[in-house]
Amino acid sequence: MSPIRLYMAPMKGFTDHLFRSAFAEHFGGFDLAVAPFIPTKQGYRIKKKYVKDLLPENNTRMQVIPQILSKTAGDFIVLANYLYDLGYNTVNWNLGCPYPMVANKQRGSGMLPHTDLIQAFLDRVLPELHGTLSIKMRLGWKDNSDIFRLLPLIDTYPLSEIIIHPRTGLQRYEGVVDLDAFEACLAMSHHPVVYNGDIRTVDDFKRLSQRFDGVYAWMIGRWCIADPFLPGRITTSGNEAPDKILRMQQFHEALFTAYSQVFKGPSHVMDKMKGLWRYFSLAFKDCKKSVKKITKTRQPDKYLERVNMFFETEAQLRKSINQ
């Protein structure tokens, strides 16, 4: 049986280098992360601030693949080759972002219906890259006819791997993943294929890995924030951590400290942490009122007080249940 390879999914606004480093320190389980995308800009002079998330000194704890969002081959080449010069061996082209502000400009999943544009892009880009290229894509923008039209074309190019999220762009992250369509895609491609979508539990992974034994690697997104122990349980077949609440509290503290050191002003830190609670809260039952109090707090001191009270209460509840 091949070893399990797990990727952290790119989540814009969440899985930046501070999150990735803290996750690797407190939990582990991932082989690498695909970083949130960098959009290209016409005539843009690359500055250190623009690529800060991908600077090698900020990514010492977890291997990273940079991701680029672009529909313009020339701009893509400039940015990709800059990233290769930083030491990266491969970059990922985003053909999966489902949000209208991206897709309506024929970028991300909005480019999937345009096979001719994708072909012209790859024809121009690949000969000029200093490293390899992978693609992250969905089944299509409106339906899965896009990917079935694209895969025979993509199969002719020397790609390092294809990451497939078996939803359409219009679905965003709602509805069910189309596993039958993914199975058909897996059979059509000679490239290594990475599965991405709705791996929420160890049982989900077992079910998917038994069905798709030809998958090269597996990608987890939202659910590694909701349950940061999940990747480690998948790769080690381990049981629930006995000190789960304490470790999650320490992880939260590490993130809060890291963001406090880089953001200007407490409001930015608070917004960042409150966004994470959208997923943290999924790990706990009947916590809506407590989390609402946390996310309504504006002052950092009061916020930390309520967060620590929340974790202490959860720890006591679990202790009483297990007695």
N, C-alpha and C positions, 0 to 999 in steps of 0.2 A: 504494500500500500504506500502510495506517495505521501511524503510529509505534507501536513496542512500548511498552506501559505495564506496569511491574512493581511489585508490592506485596510488602512484607515481611509475612509472616503473623504473627499474634499467637501467641506461645508463652509461656504463663504460666511465670514463673521464669527465662526466658531473654532475650527480646527487650525488656528494659526500656530506659529512656532512655539509660542508660550504654552498653548494648550497641549501640543504634541510632546513637548519636553516634560511637562508635568505628568502627563499620562504615562509616558515611558518610565518615569521615576517611581510612580505610585502603583502602577498596575502591570504594564507590559502586555504581551500577547500578540502584538502586531509585528510583522516582518518589515513593513514599511508603510509610509503614508503618501498618498497623492495630495499635494498641497492645493488649497483653494486657488482658483484661476487668477492669472494676471491678464487683463485685457491689453491688447496692443493699441497704440495710438499713432496715427499717421504723423510721421516726421518727429516723433517723440524722442528726445534725447534721454537715454536711460540714466537715471540717477540712483544712487545707493538707496535712498529712501523708498524708491519705487519697488525695489526688489529685496527690501530688508528681510521679509519673511523667509527668503530663500538663501540668504547669505550663509556660507558654510559654518561660520562661527555661531550662528543661531540654530544650527541643526546637528548637534553633536550626539544627541541621545537616540535619534531615530532616523533611519534611512528615508530619504524623501525623493519623490519624482515631481518636478515642477509641472504645472498645468497652464496652458495658454489658451485664452479665448480670442479667436480672430477669424475673420473671413478674408483677410488681405494677405496674400502670400509673402510679399516683400517685407511687410512689417513683422510677420511671424518669423521669417528667417533671421532678421536682425536680433530680435529678442531671444529666440531659441539659441542662436550661436553665442550670444552673451552668456546665457545660462550654462552652455557646454563649457565655455571658457572658465566658469566658476568651479568646474569640476564634475558637473553632472554628466552622466552617460546617455541619458534619455530624457525626453520631455513628452508630455501628454497633450494632445489636441482635444479641446472640449467641444464635443458635438452632442452634449447632453443637457446643458442648462435649460430648464423649462420656462423660466420666467419671461413674461411678455416683453419687458423692457430690453431683453437680450434677443429673444427669439424673433420678435417683430422686425429686427434689423438683419435677419438672416444669419444670425450667429447662434452658437449652441445648437439646441435641437431644432431651431428654426431653419437651419441650413440643410437638414436631412432630406427634405423633398427635392433638393436641387442637386441631383447626381452629377450634372455637367459641371457645376461650380466646384464640387468636391474633387472631381477628377482633375480639373484644371489646377486646383490648389495643390494637390499631391504631386502632380507632374512638375510643378514649378518648385515646390519646397524640398522634396526629398533629395534631389541631386546636390543641393546647396547646404544641407545640414551637416554639422560637424559631429553629430551623434545619431542615435536611433530615435524613432518616433513611435509612440503608442497612441491609441484613440480611445476615448471614453464616449459612449454613445447610448442613445435610447433606441427603441424599436422604430420610432418615427415621430413626426410632429403630430399628425392627426390619427394615423393608424400604422400598423406594422408593415404595410406594403413598402415603405421607405427602406427598411433595413434589408428586406429580401431582394430589393433592386440593387442595393449598395454592396452587399457582401461579395457577390461574384467579382465586382470591380475592385474592392478593397483587397481581395485575396491575391491580386496580381502585384501588390506593392510589398516591399520588405519592411513590414511593421514588427515591432518587438512584441506587442500583444494588443488585444482588443478587450475593453471593459464594457460589458453590456448590462444596462439597467432595463429589465423587461417591462417598462411602461412607456407610454407615449408622452410627448411634451405636454399635450393638453391635460393629461392626467395629473401632471406635476407629481405629488407624492400621495395622491388619493387613489382609492380603488385597489383592486388586486393586481399583483404582478402576473404577467402572461407567461406561465411556465412552459406551455406547449410551444409558444413562439420561440422562447429561449432555446428549447430543445432542438427546434428546427435550425436555429442559428448556429448552435454548437456543431451540428452535423455538417453545416455548409462551409465552415471555415477551417483552414489549415493552420491559422495563427493560434498561438496560445490565447485562450478565452478566460476572462475573469468575470465571475458572476457578482452582481451588485443589486441588492434590493430585499428589504424586509427580513433580514436575519435578526430576529429579536431574542431567540432563546437557543440553547444548545440543541433542543429537539428540532427546531427549524433547520439548523445546520445539518444535523444528522439526516433529516428527511431529504434535504436538497442534495447533499453529497452522495447519498445512496442512489438518487435518481440520475444525477449528472456526474458520473465518475470520470468524465473527460475534462472537467473544469480544471484549469491551471492554478487558479487562486480565487479567493473569496474576499469580497469587500463589505465592510460594515460601516454604516454612517451614524444616523441618529441614535441607534440603540447602543452604541459604545459610550454615549454620553449618559443615557438613561441608566445603563447597567455597565459601568466600566470594568466589571469583573468578567464580562461575557467573553472577550477574546482569550483571556487566560484559561477559562473553563473549557473552551473549545479545543485549544491546542494541547492542554494537559489532561483533559477529561477529569478535572478536579471538581470537588464539591464546593458548596457555598462557603465563603470565607467566614470564620467565626467572629472576626473583628471588622465586619463590613462597614458598620456605621462609623467607627473611628477612622477607618481608612478613607472613606468618602469625605469626612470632615477635614482630614488632613489635606486631601486633594483640593477641596474647596479653598482652604487657607492658602495653599501654594498658588492657586490661580489668582486669588484676590491680591496677594502680595505682589505677584509678578505684574499684574495689570496696573496696580497702584504705582509701580516704579516707572512705567512707560507712558501712561496716559496723563495728560495735563488736566487737572481738575477732577474732583470726586464724581461729578455727574457722569463722566465718560466711563469710569470704573463701575459705577452703579448700573448703568445701562448694559454694560457687558455682562455683568454677573446676573442681572435679572433675565437677560436673554437665555443664559445657560439654565436657569431654573425652569424654563419651559420644558427642558428634557430631564433635569435632575428629579423633578417632581414625579415623573413616571415610575421611578423606582420605589415609591411609597404609596401605601393605601390610605384613603380617607384623609388626605393632607391638603385639600383645596383651601380651607380656611387659613391654615398656618402659612402656606406658600403665598396666599394673597396678602397676608400681613407683611411677609418678607418683601414681596415685589412692590408694595406701596410705600415702602420706607425710602426716604430721600437722603438721610444722613448716614454716612458710613459706620459710625459708632453704633447707632441704633440698629442698622442693618446687621452688623456682626453679632450684636446681642441677640437679635431674633433668630439668626441662623444657628448660633450655638445652642440656643434654647430648643430649637427644632431638633437638632441632632441628638441632644441629650434626652429629650422626650422619646424620640424614636428608639434610642438605645435601651431605655428603661422598658418601653413597651415590648420590645423583642426579648429582653431578658425575662420578663414576667411570663411571656408566652412559652418560652423554652424551659421554664422551671417545672 
